[in-house]
Amino acid sequence: MNEPPYRTSPSHTALSRLAWLYLYLAGKTARINITGNYSHTEPVIYAIWHRQQAMMIYLHRDKNLCCLVSKSKDGEYMARILRFFGFDCVRGSSSHGGLLAMRGLLRAAAKGHSAVITPDGPRGPVFKMHPGVIFLAQKSGVPIIPAACALSKKKIIRSWDKYQFPLPFSRVEAVYGAPFRVSATDNAAAKALELETILNRLTTEAEDALEGHGGE
């Protein structure tokens, strides 16, 4: 099968490297406060809403995490940026290549790697849980770590989720929840709704913490 033309596109190569450099500098200049445990020695599945992922990529750089990324052109940019930050990528989404992607994540978990999923991506609805992360937790036996972040200085992209792109010298509040476990006998829909509620609560906590510091 022929590779998509954007796999060798000079613009993808140049722009993804520039985006990586910018995000690295934004992270280096940020004042970051972390609540909860964000570093785990055993495999976990980090779950964060799609709009909040940019700064979380910086926070988890060079930890050999495995990330689910769509096969779209935009996904190609993100995959390259993630690789610059030391992530491994499994390509696929709920709408395209989802089963193969899930198998790839299960293999990564079996080898001891943690995974990262944006459970409302790649197309939304915003803040609504797709079942893939619950399925992965059930099949792998790996707990989910729900996480959220809020930024004092950001560019809001005109996208389906109003994606938040961090600006330099921002204050960042990152909040990590307790491990969320899913057994093989749990009702997947009920657990998805429970996790959705937790992620939305953590988002509110991060935003409230930012406001508590005057948003500065």
Secondary structure, DSSP 8 states (H G I E B T S, - for coil): ----GGGG-HHHHHHHHHHHHHHHHHHHH-EEEEES----SS--EEE--GGGHHHHHHHTTTS--EEEE-SSHHHHHHHHHHHHTT-EEEE--SSSSHHHHHHHHHHHHHTT--EEE-TTTTT--TT---THHHHHHHHH---EEEEEEEESSEEE-SSTT--EEE-TT-EEEEEE---B---TTS-HHHHHHHHHHHHHHHHHHHHHHHHHTTT-
